[in-house]
């Protein structure tokens, strides 16, 4: 594993003792977790969750924190259960489940995250192209050149190592949070009590009929995977866990849980405040219209309030969101790709130079993301959706299975939270699979 990949953020901190007092590095990682999870998809979340009224949104409000926290804590504990201090998730999987299972899970891990990286490459190119041509009114460079500049610019951050990746992500979180909260407050004077009418099941059924939506029960069921992926930051959990173990040693699990809880409280507060503000401002018909137009909620609000500046803000904040989420997912995709290469070398009795491997991985990610961003294939989001159930399995079910089978994780057994995570995981997997075909 790359020396810059784990424990690179203030590794000297471990030399000053194992105190679990909150440190600056903890804040950086907290914001990094937020940055990976909360991306441009949040700008579509009020539409997907609020079309059927307030009930699905209230369900999200109740379930978002426990579902997100317990699941990611379980995955963090799984990574920390490995015997190697610097072992990432791919190595821990092999240690606990054997080489064959390790190879398959590593393969699934990579292909669940890598397509998301490609989607971000396409999204950032489309976002900037639209900003230049539609909002600024200038001709955009050829797509291949624009994609190369944008993807190459983001990948340049990667070249500085994990320390700078997480710091850049944590820095980009601030304007994103500021915009979410500012728009949430901006909409408060426009709130309508009509949203409260949708708390009645009869009114919800009527709303669904009028807007062409599903029944409230189908909506609630399909809202679960929306929540899972809106708050998902599993791609960065392995790097986070390993870095904190090198910094805090035996106290890493408690510190990771505290950082996760802080990150998730911040996520739930900012995102749900924004979603609730949108639902109280816009009617179900408005949200259905936004979905039909396939535009983000900020794009719709710019027309609703007749405020062109909102469109500029939407484009800029989406750009920021894509960059920070790209960086977080890159760490997970690199882990998966490196794991596959290392296993191939090991099968031949060879070892791989980690620095050269990281450099080769970066080049591979740059070229493939650039080519796909230039190509702009419509099928890519379908491929990304296929990874949804896999992510849910790795995030929800694999750590819970390990608790029952792996001696190092038995100490976490017998908790009600484990049952909750399994149930939510099964619901998320079934709903995500249903959405692929219907």
N, C-alpha and C positions, 0 to 999 in steps of 0.2 A: 504493500500500500504506500502511496506517495507520502513522503514526510510532510508535504505541505497540505495533505488532505485531512489529516487528523491531528487534533491538538495543536494546530498551527496558530490558533488565536490565544495569544498570551500563555504559551506553554510554560513559561517561567513561573506562572502563578502557582503551579503544583509544587514548586520548590519552597514556597513561603508557608507551607502548612496545608492541612486539609480542612481548613475552616469552611463552613458552608454559608458564611455571610454572603449576601448578594454582591456580585461584582459587575463591573462594567461589561465583561465578556458575557455574562448571563443576559444582560439587556440586549446586547448585540445579537445573540442567538435567539432570544425571544422575538425580536423584530424580524430576524431571518425566517423563523418558522411562520410568522404572520405573512411575510412577503411571499413565501412559497405557496401558501394556501390561498390567500385572497388575491385573485387575479381579475382579469377582464370579465370572467364569467359572472362575477358578482353584479355587473351592470345588466345582466339578463335575469338574475335571480328573482327580483320583485315581480317580473312578468310571469315566470314559470310557477312561482309559489302563490301569487296573489290573484290569479285569474278566477279562482273559485271562491274568492272572498277571504275573510279573516281567519276562519278555522284552521286551514293548513298553515297559515303564518304563525298562529298561536302554538300549533304543534311543533313547528320549527323552534320557536322560542323556548319551549319546555325541553325539547330533546337535544338541541344543538350542542350545549355544553357537555352533558354527560356522555353523549354518543361520541363526540369528537375527542374528549379528554381520555375516557377509558380505553378507547380503541388505540389511540396513539401512545398512551402510556404502556399498553400491553406490548406494542411493537418495540418500544424503547427498551422495556425490560427484556424482551427476547434478544435484542442485540447485545445488551449488557450481560447476558447469561453465558456468553462464550468465554472460554478459558484464556484466549489470547487477548491481551490488553488492547491491541490495535486491530482486532478482528472486526471486519465490517459484516453486514448482513449476509453477504454471499458466503463468507467463511463460517459464520455461525450456523447457517442452514446446513452446510456440509457436516459440520461437527456434530450436530444433533440428529440429523436424519440420514446421514450417509452420503457417499459420493454421487450415486445415481440420482437420488432425490435432490441433492444439492445442485446438480447440473440442470435438472429440469426446472427447479424453482428459480434458479438464477436466470435461465432462459426466459421464463415467464415474467420475471421481475423486469428484465431489460425491455422486452417487447410490450410491457404494459406502460412503461414510462417513455421510451424512445419516440413513439408516434406523437405523444403530447408535445415533445420538444419540436417535432416537425411542424405540428399545428401552430405552435407559437412563432416559428419562422415564417410561415405563410401569413399569419395574422399581423405580425409587425410590418410586413411588406405591404399588405392590403391597407393597413391603418394609415401608414405614411403616404401611400399613393393617393388614397382618398383625401387626406388632409391637404396635400399639395394641389390636387386638381379641382376638388369641389369647394374647399374652404378658402384656400389662398388664391386659387385661380391661376396657377402657373403649370407649365408642362412638367410632368415628372420625368426623371431619367428613364432610359430603357429598363424594363423590369429586372433583367439579369443584373444590371449594374446597381440598381437600387437595392435589390436583395443582397448583393455582395457587400455593399457598404453597411447595411443595417446588421446583417448576421455577423459580418466580420467585426463590426464595432462591438457587438455584445460579446463575441468570442474573445476579443482582445482583453476583456476583463478577466476571463477564465485563465488567461496566461499568467496572471499574477498569483494564482493559487487560491485555495479555499478561504484563507484569511481575508483577502480583498473581496472575494465573491460575497461572503456573508456581510461584510461591512457595507458594500454597495447596496445589497438588498435591504439592509436595515435602514440605510439612509433614504432609499426610495420609498420606504413605507410611510414616512412622515407626510409628504404631499398627498399620498393616496388617502390616508386617514383624514387629513384636513379637508379634502374635497368631499368625502363621504359625509362627514359630520356637518360641514357647511351646507350642503344641499339638503340634508335631513332637517336642519334648523330652518333653512330658507322656505321649506314647504309647510312648516307648522301653521302659519296663518291661513293656509289654504286647505287645512284638514276639514273633512266633512264627517258628520255623524252617520252618514249613510252606510259607511263601512260596517257599523255595528249591526245593521240589519242582516248582514251575511252570516251572523252567528247563529241564526235560525236555520235548521236543516232544510226546512221547506223553502226558504228563500235561497239557500245555496243551490238546491236542486233546480229552482227556476232560473237562477243565474247561469248555471251550467248549460241549461237548455237554450237560453237566449244567446250565449256566447259560443255555442258549439263545443263546450268543454265536456269533460267526463263527469261521472257522478262524484260526490264528495269522497266516497271511500276509495275509488280508483285514484283520485287526485292525491289523497293523503298517502296512499301506498306508493305512488310514483314520486311523491315529494321526498321520501327517504333517501333514494340515491342522489337526488338533487342536493340534499344537505351534505351527504357523505363527500361528494366531489367538490362542493362549494368550499368546504373547510378542510379538504384533504391536503396534507403536507407530508405524506409518507415517503416521498422520494428523498427528503433531506433528513429523515429521522436517523438513518444509520450514521451519517457523517456527524450529526449532532450528538448522538449517543457516544460514539467513539471519542470525540473531542472532549466531552465532559468527563468521561472515565479517565482520560489521561490527565485532566486537570484536577479532578476531585477523588480519584481512586475509589475506595470503598464507599464513599459518600455520594457517588455519582447518581445512584438511583433516586435518592431523596431529592437531590438538587434538580435532576432532570424532570421529576414530577412537578416540582415547584415552578420551574420555567415553563413547562407545558401548560400548567394551570393558568399562569399569568398570560401566556400567549392566547389561550383559548377564551379567557374572559374578555380580552381586548378584541378578538375576532367576533365573538358573539355580540358584544355591545355595539360595536361600530356597524357591523353588517346588518344586524336585526333592527337597529334604530333606523337605518336607511330603508330597509324593506318595509317596516311598519309605516314610516312616513310616506312612502310611495303609495301604499295600499290605502291609507287614509286620505290621500290627495286625489288619486285617480280611481275611477270606477272600474268594475270588472270589464265593462265594454271597452274602456280605454286600454286596459292591459291586453285584452284580446286583440285590439287593433294593432298595438305595438308588436305582438307576437306574429300577426299576419304579415306585417311589414318587415319582419325579421331585422328589427333595429334594436339597439340598446335602450335602456330606460332613459338615459340622459339625452339621447337623440330624440326620443319621443317628447320628453319634457321641454326641450328647446322649442318645439312647435307648440306645445300645450301652453306655455307661458309667453310665447312669441319673444323669446330672448335668444338671439343668435349666439351670444357669448357662451351659452351652455353647450352648443355644438363644438366650439373650440375647446372648451374645458373637457368635454367628453373624449375628444380625440387625443388630447394630451394625457389625460389620466389613463386611458386605455393603453397608450404607448408605454407609460410608466409601469402599469400593471403587467403588461406582457414581458417587459424586460426582467422585472424582479422574479416573476414566476418561471421564466426561461432559465434563469441562473439556478434557482432552486432545483428544478427538474434536471438540469444538466448534471448536478452532483449525483443524483440517483442513476441517471442513464450511464454516466461514466463508471459508476460502481458496477453496474450490471455488465457493461461491455468489458471492462477490465477483468471481471470475474470469469467471463466466458473465455477470454484469451489465456488467462493464467491457467485455467483448467486444461485447455488444449495443450499448452506447453508441458504441464505436469504429467499429462497422459503419455507424453513422449520422453519423460524423464529429464526434462529441461526446466530451467528457470528463466524468468523474464526480467529484464531491467525495467524497474517501475517508472523511472523518469522517462525512458524512451517510450514505454507503453502509454503513459499519460499524454505525451506529446503526440503519439500516433492516434490516440483516441480523440484528442482535440481536433486534429486534422480531418479525421473521418467525420466527426460531428459537423465541422465547418462545411466540408464539401457537400455532404448529403443534405444538410439543412438548406444550404444555398441552392442546390439543384431543385429540391422540392419547392422551396419558396418561389423560384423562378417558374417552375412548371405550374404551380397552383392547382393541384388536382382536387376535384370535388369529393373524391372517395376517401380522402384522408380522415375526415371527421368520423366516417363510419368505422374506419380502422381504429381510431382513438376510442370509439364507443365499445369496441370489442374488448379493449383493455380494462373497461370499467369493472366488470365482474371479477377479473383477475386481481385488480387492486383491492377490491372488497375482500376477496379471499385471503390475500396476504396481510391485509390490515386488521381484519376482524377475526378470521377463523384460525389462521396459522399460529398466532401467539397463544390463543386459548387451547389449541390442540397441544402445543408444547408444554403448557402448564400441567396437563394431565399425563404427559409422557416423558418429559425431560426432568431428571432429578434436580438440576440447578434451578428449575422454575416451580418446583412443587410448593415452595413456601408461599406462592401467590394463589394457591388453590382454595376452594371453599368460600369464595367471595360472591355475593349477589351480583356484583358488577360484571363478573365473568359471564354469568347467564344472560345478563342484559346485552353484553357485547355480541354474544353468539346469536341471540334473537334478532338484534338489529342488523347484524351481518347477513343473516339468511334473508331477511326482508329486503335489504338493499340489493343483494345478488339476484333475487327473484324479480324484483322490479326493474333492475338494470337489464336483465336478460329479456324481460317482456318488452321493454322499450326498443330493443334491437329489432324486433320482428313485427311490432304492431304500432 
